[in-house]
Amino acid sequence: MKPAGGSRPNPFTWLRLLALPALWALALAGQDAWLGVSLAAAVLSDVLDGWLARRDPRYAAGDLDALADKTLAFSVAGWLALRRPALWREHAALLIFAAVLYAGVLLHSWLKFGRLSTLHLHSGKLGGGLQAAFALHALFSGGYSPLLFYLALGSFCLAAAEELLILLTHASLDPEQVRSLWPWLRAARGRRRSP
């Protein structure tokens, strides 16, 4: 649903996108602490763009927000590969599995709907919080926590699997209405019980 009066660019989404080259420069320069502070600001901008979009729907730009979210997520993966290469040496199979699963989500969304998914699932929000905690801890500590790694990667895989199942089971989607797979599963279960 388009808001009355047209839409406006969300400044927090644009800030997140435009900051990425500077964050990459920090990663390439080995400035982990500054990269961590800047990543924390980028995560805050994601929270604030959602707050602004809910407060004033003219600032709701789902496609741009999805692009900013996915670009930041891929960048964080790149920064961690660059700054914490032990992650890839020690967990290559798990990371490849997660990457293939997420690539399946992106590919299916693109093939079925002609665009990247703009869903903001509850599982994705929880996973995003755990992933941010892991990345920030890794950048500030100089190493990484295996417990935070498994929590972050596990939540990422669960959220990606839920998003893929939603994309597979829905002919059309209203990203503002779909927040979880569970209501659809309950309805499907109820339909099976009905004579």
Buried (B, 14 or more C-beta within 10 A) or exposed (E): EEEEEEBBEBEBBBBBBEBBEEBBEBBEEEBBEBBBBBBBEBBBBBEBBBEBBEEEBBBBBBEBBBBBBBEBBEBBBEBBEEBBEEBBEEBEEBBEEBBEBBEBBBEBBEEBBEEBBBBBBEBBBEBBBBBBBBBBBBBBEEEBBEEBBBBBBBBBBBBBBBBBBBBEEBEEBEBBEBBBBEEBEEEEEEEEEEE
